Amino acid sequence: MQRLRFRASHLPAVRDGSKRVTMRFRDPVRVGPALLVFEFDDEISLPGSITSTVAKPVGSITDEEAREDGFAGAADVLLGLRDYYPDLQAGDEIVIVRFDVDGD
């Protein structure tokens, strides 16, 4: 089963349903079942599924897409994602991943 990894700090938002979108760079995912894995010393995993994926250049992300992932707007996405992917450029293709947690 594919694994969708998150920093530990995202667990509360995923659990309460306020986070259902993530943006990924060079991290292949596909629609279907997934284990949502949170990177604590002892990993915490939640069963879930990836419901959609949309690939596009970072520079073409809309304000709405940015807000879905917790950014104030599209202008904040590149800088925010560089915290995860330091070499990311505006022309690089990312994947917008929408997901659900089983049982929600």
HELIX and SHEET records of a PDB file:
HELIX    1   1 ALA A    8  HIS A   10  5                                   3    
HELIX    2   2 LEU A   11  ASP A   16  1                                   6    
HELIX    3   3 VAL A   58  SER A   60  5                                   3    
HELIX    4   4 ASP A   63  GLU A   68  1                                   6    
HELIX    5   5 ALA A   74  ASP A   76  5                                   3    
HELIX    6   6 VAL A   77  LEU A   81  1                                   5    
SHEET    1   A 5 GLN A   2  ARG A   7  0                                        
SHEET    2   A 5 GLY A  32  GLU A  39  1                                        
SHEET    3   A 5 ILE A  44  PRO A  57 -1                                        
SHEET    4   A 5 GLU A  93  VAL A 101 -1                                        
SHEET    5   A 5 VAL A  21  ARG A  24 -1                                        
END                                                                             
